[in-house]
């Protein structure tokens, strides 16, 4: 592979690749879907849950992608149901003629004291944030293993690495996504499928962030860059991970967090 | 929008250890993205070669013979860059020596000099480059420092423990520098390669060795130096604007595993 490699910015070109973004109503899911499309990939987007606001968001996103890319029907489903995801992936593979890139980005937060968290709340946070990621990886992985090539990018949060008060279920789910990523990387490495994770820190639309002014907000002052990031700053990392050039990258979590996880 | 953010047009990069292997590939990648390149290393012939390749891509290049163990030489390297190009945007500290030094020796047979030399070239060199580059980047109000660590820093490496210790130092240095320089709009990150082949195998024996070693990696092959190029572009460019203090591990899945040999996959029924 030493000859004729795409070494420059053209390495980030994804023309001819087919991508599925599960949970594309989240801000990072949306930004990654648009970035993949801009890089030339054929992109299908889905909801993580059939909630009206998500349905609306992915429909709008699919229209936006269709302005410059191919028009693909947005998929409305509850990704916490494994069978629904399998059926959807099979349909998407048929429509696009294959599947090269999977991005999972469901994101449902609950800020609540652990001792007050109900069974239903715990299960919901785990199934939306973690189980749906497994369902999507499993269904897409089957297709990718068959073809001997694939790129899976799971979007988690730095809260999967660090604990936060009033966030036990969310932290557990996101940490689960990181270790799911490591396990799948071991299992599917020999099949040409890489599995990686992007963990974002505080973003402009993060629930609970509060006042944008650092003077008034000690959380923002705590971030080394003294500002929350935005989803557009997370997306380019996904382009690299989805590219041919990232074939030797697997099982890793990459933090896009303004320095959050590197200070004391 | 994303494509433009990967552009390095009008940016100037210093790459140490640019004469061959990873450094050469990363220098060429940065050049392809539009950057002017200052190629530094101890061997004049090799950096001249890299500089000519950069020029063949239509970019400006300067070769400066530098031994990163010598802090005065590193200061002169930065001065040469500023004299030629008037600015410095990207400091890619790649110079390091992975073999020799403590390779294969028993702990008690390693001399003070060997230990210090491993730290000097692999850790102090990175510090000298960051210090000299930061002086200018802080004035400039922006900059990117990219260090190169090693997967050996993250687990024990008996074959070359001084190298592993020095590279662990590079990773820790990266995080501290990231925090120290963040208010000056200077980002500091670290590329952490696992087993990566530096150049195409010269003969069949070398190719066989590479193939055999690849079987110990989850993706069933070793990495190749060119695969670090696009990552260097990403970290050097505005596409990584919210990323600082991070180590990017590129090791074919090795560090994510390690609980059992590669390929070990138990099949056990759920109890009960």
Interface residues (C-beta under 8 A of the other chain):
Chain A: X1 X2 X5 X6 X7 X8 X9 X10 X11 X12 X35 X38 X39 X181 X182 X185 X186 X187 X189 X190 X192 X194 X201 X224 X225 X226 X229 X230 X232 X233 X234 X235 X236 X237 X239 X240 X243 X245 X246 X247 X248 X249 X250 X251 X252 X254 X255 X256 X257 X258 X259 X261 X262 X263
Chain B: X1 X2 X3 X5 X6 X7 X25 X28 X29 X31 X32 X33 X174 X175 X178 X179 X182 X183 X194 X196 X199 X200 X217 X218 X219 X220 X221 X222 X223 X224 X226 X227 X229 X230 X231 X233 X234 X239 X240 X241 X242 X243 X244 X245 X246 X248 X249 X250 X251 X252 X253 X254 X255 X256 X257 X262 X263 X265
